Structures are given as structure tokens and as C-alpha cells.
Amino acid sequence: MPLRPSISRIFIITIIQMSLSHSHSTPLNSSSVSAASSGSTGLSCGEDAGEVVTWEPEPFSGHHDKYYPNPDENAISRLIDSESHHMPLPDYLRRCQDRYVDVISRQDSINWMLKVHAHYHFSPVTAFLSVNYFDRYLSSYSLPQANGWPFQLLSVACLSLAAKMEEPQVPLLLDLQVFEPRFVFEPKTIQRMELRVMAALNWRLCSVTPFDYLHYFISKLPSCSTRLPDSFSSIVAASSDLILNTTRVLDFLRFAPSTMAAAALLCATGDSLECPACDVFFHESVNREMVRSCHQLMDEYLVDTCPSTRFKELRVEQPSTAPPSPVGVLDAAACSSCDTRSEIPGSSSSQEEPPPKRLRSSDPDVQQT
């Protein structure tokens, strides 16, 4: 398995950068946030086919065993055991469905983060991590909805943290705020929000993501031995597209990273869950029924919206009519899923919801045009 960046090194660099900017955390003030000159009223991204998230990996060369060595089963087991520590709280999906969370602002924020991710050619892991931080924070703290700036500040902070964790080069905080956002935040304001986010996540920023399992599951695919080496880069790219676009649909919040990785690979390759040979594909800790459910959701919401032709190359299917606006379909899926009542293991809709912690509003400190 590829090694993740040293989290201690990342934290030390981050803290040093923050220390150089300011010695104490101070309340937000009127100079911290300024309204952009644009007349834009929010973070909503334009809806066209070119904005569906895609990723093109570097092509592989040589035999695939070189790139997919026998995985460490114990390491995979440890990752799966730790997944719950890197996911939103169990009641977060229900709170989104019941509109305790502003799902429209959440959707706008995710659209913006994915758009910036594509603009700077960040890795897929960076994009997924930024949304992961965002949802984990919102599952513990509620944001004041007045004026819309708290959600935007949180999205900038989460994207910045994810980039620091994964990218070799990170844009300046001012340069990160592209695509005419309604508010432009000073670096020290974003850094204070980064500290809030890290504290809320218990400093667990090296999150387990579906990408941690891709090489392992690819090595277990029943069709692995019959595929050409060049096809593996296409499989990874197609799976990455699916995984990134799950962030737009609320119902995927109930699935663990290992479940999403397995379902994405099955969708990308066209391998069937009913195939007897697929039994070896599943790790003993991966729930087969959850993979089946996730696979069905991907088929319903995501596969036909991908503008890339790689699915046609990898999957044997009858051609279907593509919708005119893939992002529009994903946004509609995200909104419609708010009204669904997907069962979450271990949760009950009849339980009384404990009031989440609330971030103090600082409306007088925000300037608007």
C-alpha cells in the first residue's frame, strides 16, 4: 500500500505557519471578511457537462503486479476498523434529511470545493478529504445561516487543510478563493477557522478514504488476471470519478470508505456481485449487502452522468441516453435524497436529537455589498 504523508510533519508546518501569522486567536473583526466586488449571490457553480468531476491519472507501464503487490491484510483490517473515527457522526444523514443542516448551503459549498479542486488539478484524495472534513465538522457543530459567510469560511478552511495534507504545492490562501466568491477572507481568519476544524476533528486529519482501498480491491477483482496492464489506469480513473461524485449525493453518507471503494470498482469494471468468483473480492470485514446497496445507488445516480467514455470502454452495457446536464442530475439527486429515509444501522428516526454545538455568529463583523 502507498504510504500516506507524515501527519506530524504536516501539523508542525501548519502550526509554524499559523504562529508566524498571529500569536493569539482573536475574534473575527470587520477587517477579516470583505465582500467581493462581484454581484454573485452565493457559491453555486454553473451546471454544464464539463464540470462533472473527473481525474486523469498517469498511465501505468509494465505488468500490473508491479503496481499492485500483494496487500497487507492486517493493514487493510486496521483501516476498516478505524473508519468510524473518520466519518461524520451516525445521525448526520438523518439530520440532513430532516433539514437540521442547511443542505442547500452544504451543496453549494461542495460544488465550490470540487470546482477549485479541478481548477488547481488537486489529487482526488484532496477533494474527498475536504468534503470529509466539512461533513465531520457539521456533524458536531451547527453554523449560523445568516448571510451565508460561515459555510463559505468553513469550505475554504477544509479545502486548505486537505491541500496541506496531500498536495506538494499549496496555493496561497487568497489564491485559493477563486471563482468570484461572495466573501473573501483574510489569511489569518482562515487559519483560525482551520484550528477550529482540526480541534473539532480531534486532529484526525489523515482520514481513511475509499482511495486507500483501490489497489487492494483491484488486486482481488475476478477479472484482474485477464486484463491488459494499460486498462488498470482507466479502472482507477473511472473509480475515482465515481468516488468523487458521491460527495454530491447525501445518501452516500451512510457508506463506509471501504464499501464505496468496492462498489465503485464493481461499477467501473462491470463485474457482477452475483459472480461466485466475487467472494474472494470482499474482505471479511466488508459488508456485502452494503456494497450491493452502494452499487445500486451509483448505478442510479452516477454512472450515466459521467461525461467520460471510459465507462463505455470498461463496462458492457446497452447504450443509454445521457441526461443533458450531468451536474444538474447530481444536484437534483442530492436534493431529492434529502427526502428519502434510508435506514442507517444503529440509528432510529424516533430518537430525540441532541442539540449540536453551535458556532457563535459574528454578523456585525461581516461586511456585505
C-alpha positions as CSV (number, residue, x, y, z in Angstrom):
1,M,0.0,0.0,0.0
2,P,1.3,3.5,-0.8
3,L,2.4,5.4,2.3
4,R,0.4,8.5,3.4
5,P,2.2,11.8,4.2
6,S,3.6,12.1,7.7
7,I,0.9,13.7,9.7
8,S,3.3,15.0,12.3
9,R,5.3,16.9,9.7
10,I,2.1,18.4,8.2
11,F,0.9,19.5,11.6
12,I,4.2,21.1,12.5
13,I,4.4,23.0,9.3
14,T,0.8,24.1,9.7
15,I,1.3,25.3,13.3
16,I,4.5,27.2,12.3
17,Q,2.7,28.9,9.5
18,M,-0.1,29.9,11.9
19,S,2.4,31.1,14.6
20,L,4.1,33.4,12.1
21,S,0.8,35.0,11.2
22,H,-0.5,35.6,14.7
23,S,0.3,34.8,18.3
24,H,-3.2,34.5,19.7
25,S,-6.6,33.6,18.3
26,T,-8.7,36.6,18.2
27,P,-12.4,37.1,17.4
28,L,-13.4,37.8,13.8
29,N,-13.5,41.5,13.0
30,S,-14.7,43.7,10.3
31,S,-11.4,43.6,8.5
32,S,-11.3,39.8,8.4
33,V,-14.0,39.4,5.8
34,S,-14.7,41.6,2.8
35,A,-17.3,41.3,0.2
36,A,-16.1,40.6,-3.3
37,S,-16.8,43.1,-6.0
38,S,-18.7,40.6,-8.0
39,G,-22.5,40.7,-7.8
40,S,-22.6,36.9,-7.2
41,T,-25.1,35.9,-4.5
42,G,-23.6,32.6,-3.5
43,L,-21.3,29.7,-4.1
44,S,-23.4,27.9,-6.6
45,C,-21.5,26.6,-9.6
46,G,-22.7,26.7,-13.1
47,E,-24.3,23.5,-14.3
48,D,-22.7,22.1,-17.5
49,A,-21.3,18.8,-18.5
50,G,-17.7,20.0,-18.3
51,E,-18.0,20.5,-14.5
52,V,-18.6,16.9,-13.5
53,V,-15.5,15.8,-11.5
54,T,-13.0,13.7,-13.4
55,W,-9.4,12.7,-12.9
56,E,-6.8,11.5,-15.4
57,P,-4.0,9.5,-13.7
58,E,-0.6,9.0,-15.1
59,P,-0.5,5.9,-17.3
60,F,0.9,2.7,-15.9
61,S,3.6,0.7,-17.7
62,G,4.7,-2.8,-17.3
63,H,2.9,-5.7,-15.6
64,H,0.2,-4.8,-13.2
65,D,1.8,-6.9,-10.4
66,K,4.5,-4.3,-10.1
67,Y,1.9,-1.7,-9.2
68,Y,-0.5,-3.9,-7.2
69,P,1.7,-6.1,-4.9
70,N,0.1,-8.5,-2.5
71,P,-1.6,-6.2,0.0
72,D,-1.1,-6.5,3.7
73,E,-4.3,-8.0,5.0
74,N,-3.6,-6.8,8.5
75,A,-3.2,-3.2,7.3
76,I,-6.5,-3.4,5.5
77,S,-8.2,-4.7,8.6
78,R,-6.8,-1.9,10.7
79,L,-8.0,0.7,8.1
80,I,-11.5,-0.8,8.2
81,D,-11.5,-0.9,12.0
82,S,-10.6,2.8,12.1
83,E,-13.2,4.0,9.6
84,S,-15.8,5.1,12.1
85,H,-13.3,7.6,13.6
86,H,-13.0,9.4,10.2
87,M,-16.7,9.6,9.3
88,P,-19.5,12.1,10.3
89,L,-21.5,11.2,13.4
90,P,-24.0,8.4,12.8
91,D,-27.1,10.7,13.0
92,Y,-25.7,13.2,10.5
93,L,-27.5,11.8,7.5
94,R,-30.8,11.9,9.3
95,R,-30.2,15.5,10.4
96,C,-29.5,16.4,6.8
97,Q,-32.7,14.7,5.7
98,D,-34.7,16.4,8.4
99,R,-33.2,19.8,7.4
100,Y,-31.4,20.4,10.7
101,V,-28.5,21.0,8.5
102,D,-28.7,23.6,5.7
103,V,-28.4,21.1,2.8
104,I,-28.5,23.8,0.1
105,S,-25.6,25.7,1.6
106,R,-23.8,22.3,2.0
107,Q,-24.4,21.5,-1.6
108,D,-23.2,24.9,-2.8
109,S,-20.0,24.6,-0.7
110,I,-19.2,21.1,-2.0
111,N,-19.7,22.3,-5.6
112,W,-17.3,25.2,-4.9
113,M,-14.7,22.9,-3.4
114,L,-14.8,20.5,-6.3
115,K,-14.6,23.3,-8.8
116,V,-11.5,24.7,-7.1
117,H,-10.1,21.1,-6.9
118,A,-10.4,20.8,-10.7
119,H,-9.0,24.3,-11.3
120,Y,-5.8,23.6,-9.4
121,H,-5.6,19.9,-10.6
122,F,-5.5,18.7,-7.0
123,S,-5.5,14.9,-6.4
124,P,-8.8,13.1,-5.9
125,V,-7.8,12.4,-2.3
126,T,-7.6,16.1,-1.6
127,A,-11.1,16.7,-2.9
128,F,-12.5,13.8,-0.9
129,L,-10.7,14.9,2.3
130,S,-12.0,18.5,2.0
131,V,-15.6,17.2,1.9
132,N,-14.9,14.7,4.6
133,Y,-13.6,17.4,7.0
134,F,-16.6,19.6,6.0
135,D,-19.2,17.0,6.9
136,R,-17.4,15.8,10.0
137,Y,-17.4,19.3,11.3
138,L,-21.0,19.9,10.5
139,S,-22.0,16.7,12.2
140,S,-20.7,18.1,15.5
141,Y,-21.3,21.8,15.2
142,S,-24.0,23.9,13.6
143,L,-23.3,27.0,11.7
144,P,-25.3,30.3,11.8
145,Q,-27.0,30.6,8.5
146,A,-27.3,34.4,8.4
147,N,-25.6,36.0,5.4
148,G,-24.0,32.7,4.2
149,W,-20.4,33.5,5.1
150,P,-19.9,30.8,7.8
151,F,-20.4,28.0,5.3
152,Q,-18.0,29.7,2.8
153,L,-15.4,30.2,5.5
154,L,-15.7,26.5,6.5
155,S,-15.3,25.3,2.9
156,V,-12.2,27.4,2.4
157,A,-10.6,26.1,5.6
158,C,-11.4,22.5,4.8
159,L,-10.1,22.7,1.3
160,S,-6.9,24.4,2.6
161,L,-6.3,21.7,5.2
162,A,-6.9,18.9,2.7
163,A,-4.4,20.5,0.3
164,K,-1.8,20.9,3.0
165,M,-2.3,17.2,3.8
166,E,-2.0,15.9,0.2
167,E,-0.5,18.4,-2.2
168,P,3.2,19.0,-2.7
169,Q,2.4,22.7,-3.6
170,V,-0.5,24.6,-2.0
171,P,-1.8,27.9,-3.3
172,L,-1.8,30.9,-1.1
173,L,-5.0,31.3,1.0
174,L,-6.0,34.3,-1.0
175,D,-5.3,32.5,-4.3
176,L,-7.4,29.6,-3.1
177,Q,-10.5,31.8,-3.1
178,V,-11.3,31.8,-6.8
179,F,-14.4,31.8,-9.0
180,E,-15.8,35.1,-7.6
181,P,-16.9,34.0,-4.1
182,R,-19.3,36.3,-2.4
183,F,-16.9,36.8,0.5
184,V,-13.1,37.0,0.5
185,F,-11.4,36.1,3.8
186,E,-8.1,37.3,5.1
187,P,-5.5,34.5,5.7
188,K,-5.5,34.9,9.5
189,T,-9.2,34.4,9.5
190,I,-9.0,31.2,7.5
191,Q,-6.1,30.0,9.8
192,R,-8.2,30.5,12.9
193,M,-11.0,28.5,11.2
194,E,-8.5,25.8,10.3
195,L,-7.7,25.5,14.0
196,R,-11.4,25.2,14.9
197,V,-11.8,22.4,12.3
198,M,-8.7,20.5,13.5
199,A,-9.9,20.7,17.1
200,A,-13.4,19.6,16.2
201,L,-12.0,16.6,14.3
202,N,-9.7,15.7,17.3
203,W,-6.7,16.3,15.0
204,R,-7.6,13.2,12.9
205,L,-6.9,14.7,9.5
206,C,-5.2,11.7,8.0
207,S,-8.6,10.2,7.2
208,V,-9.4,6.8,5.8
209,T,-10.8,7.3,2.3
210,P,-12.0,5.0,-0.5
211,F,-8.8,5.6,-2.3
212,D,-6.9,3.7,0.4
213,Y,-8.6,0.5,-0.8
214,L,-8.4,0.8,-4.6
215,H,-5.2,-1.1,-5.1
216,Y,-6.2,-3.8,-2.7
217,F,-9.6,-4.3,-4.3
218,I,-8.2,-4.2,-7.8
219,S,-5.8,-7.0,-6.9
220,K,-8.9,-9.0,-5.8
221,L,-11.0,-8.4,-8.9
222,P,-12.1,-11.7,-10.6
223,S,-11.2,-10.2,-14.0
224,C,-7.8,-8.9,-12.8
225,S,-5.7,-11.7,-14.3
226,T,-7.3,-11.3,-17.8
227,R,-7.0,-7.5,-18.1
228,L,-4.2,-5.8,-20.0
229,P,-1.9,-3.7,-17.9
230,D,-2.9,-0.5,-19.6
231,S,-6.5,-1.0,-18.5
232,F,-5.7,-0.5,-14.9
233,S,-5.2,3.2,-15.2
234,S,-8.6,3.5,-16.8
235,I,-10.1,1.5,-13.9
236,V,-8.5,3.7,-11.3
237,A,-9.7,6.9,-13.2
238,A,-13.3,5.6,-13.6
239,S,-13.5,4.5,-10.0
240,S,-12.1,7.9,-8.8
241,D,-14.7,9.7,-10.9
242,L,-17.5,7.7,-9.2
243,I,-16.0,8.2,-5.7
244,L,-15.6,11.9,-6.0
245,N,-19.1,12.4,-7.4
246,T,-20.6,10.5,-4.4
247,T,-19.9,13.6,-2.4
248,R,-22.7,15.4,-4.2
249,V,-25.4,12.9,-3.1
250,L,-26.5,12.8,0.5
251,D,-27.4,9.1,0.6
252,F,-23.8,8.1,0.2
253,L,-23.0,9.5,3.7
254,R,-24.2,6.2,5.2
255,F,-21.5,4.1,3.5
256,A,-18.0,3.4,4.8
257,P,-15.0,4.2,2.6
258,S,-14.3,0.5,2.0
259,T,-17.8,0.0,0.9
260,M,-17.7,2.9,-1.6
261,A,-14.3,1.7,-3.0
262,A,-15.7,-1.8,-3.6
263,A,-18.9,-0.6,-5.2
264,A,-17.0,1.9,-7.4
265,L,-14.7,-0.7,-8.7
266,L,-17.6,-3.1,-9.5
267,C,-19.4,-0.3,-11.3
268,A,-16.2,0.7,-13.3
269,T,-15.4,-2.8,-14.4
270,G,-18.9,-4.2,-14.8
271,D,-18.1,-7.2,-12.6
272,S,-21.3,-8.6,-11.0
273,L,-21.9,-9.0,-7.3
274,E,-23.6,-12.3,-8.2
275,C,-20.5,-13.9,-9.6
276,P,-19.3,-16.7,-7.4
277,A,-15.7,-15.6,-8.0
278,C,-16.5,-12.3,-6.4
279,D,-16.5,-13.9,-3.0
280,V,-12.7,-13.6,-2.8
281,F,-13.1,-9.9,-3.7
282,F,-14.6,-9.0,-0.4
283,H,-12.6,-8.5,2.7
284,E,-14.1,-10.4,5.7
285,S,-14.9,-7.0,7.3
286,V,-16.7,-5.6,4.3
287,N,-20.5,-5.9,4.4
288,R,-21.7,-7.4,1.1
289,E,-25.2,-6.1,1.4
290,M,-23.9,-2.5,2.0
291,V,-21.7,-2.9,-1.1
292,R,-24.8,-4.0,-3.1
293,S,-26.8,-1.0,-1.9
294,C,-24.0,1.4,-2.7
295,H,-23.5,-0.2,-6.1
296,Q,-27.2,0.3,-6.9
297,L,-27.1,4.0,-5.9
298,M,-24.0,4.5,-8.1
299,D,-25.8,2.9,-11.0
300,E,-28.9,5.1,-10.4
301,Y,-27.2,8.4,-9.7
302,L,-23.7,8.5,-11.1
303,V,-22.7,6.1,-13.8
304,D,-24.8,7.6,-16.6
305,T,-23.8,11.2,-15.7
306,C,-20.1,10.7,-16.3
307,P,-19.1,12.6,-19.5
308,S,-16.0,10.4,-20.0
309,T,-16.1,7.5,-22.4
310,R,-14.1,5.3,-20.1
311,F,-17.3,3.6,-18.8
312,K,-18.2,2.6,-22.3
313,E,-14.7,1.0,-22.6
314,L,-14.9,-0.8,-19.3
315,R,-18.5,-1.9,-19.0
316,V,-20.6,-4.0,-21.4
317,E,-24.0,-2.4,-21.4
318,Q,-26.7,-1.3,-23.7
319,P,-26.3,2.4,-24.7
320,S,-28.4,4.8,-22.8
321,T,-29.4,8.3,-23.4
322,A,-27.3,10.7,-21.3
323,P,-29.0,13.5,-19.4
324,P,-28.5,17.0,-20.8
325,S,-26.9,18.3,-17.6
326,P,-24.8,15.8,-15.5
327,V,-24.2,18.3,-12.7
328,G,-27.9,19.2,-12.7
329,V,-28.8,15.5,-12.3
330,L,-26.3,15.2,-9.4
331,D,-27.7,18.3,-7.7
332,A,-31.2,17.0,-8.1
333,A,-30.2,13.7,-6.7
334,A,-28.6,15.4,-3.7
335,C,-31.7,17.4,-3.1
336,S,-34.2,14.6,-3.7
337,S,-32.2,12.3,-1.4
338,C,-32.9,14.7,1.4
339,D,-36.5,13.5,1.3
340,T,-35.6,9.8,1.3
341,R,-35.5,7.8,4.5
342,S,-32.6,5.5,4.1
343,E,-32.1,3.3,7.1
344,I,-28.8,3.9,9.0
345,P,-27.6,0.9,11.0
346,G,-27.7,1.7,14.7
347,S,-29.9,4.8,14.3
348,S,-33.6,5.4,14.8
349,S,-35.6,8.3,13.4
350,S,-37.7,8.3,16.6
351,Q,-34.7,9.2,18.8
352,E,-34.7,12.7,20.0
353,E,-31.8,14.6,18.5
354,P,-29.3,16.2,21.0
355,P,-28.7,19.8,20.2
356,P,-25.4,20.2,18.3
357,K,-22.8,22.6,19.4
358,R,-23.1,25.9,17.7
359,L,-20.5,28.2,16.3
360,R,-21.0,31.7,17.6
361,S,-22.4,34.1,15.0
362,S,-20.4,37.2,14.3
363,D,-22.8,39.0,12.0
364,P,-21.7,42.6,12.9
365,D,-18.1,41.6,11.8
366,V,-19.1,40.7,8.3
367,Q,-19.3,43.3,5.5
368,Q,-21.6,42.7,2.6
369,T,-22.2,44.5,-0.6
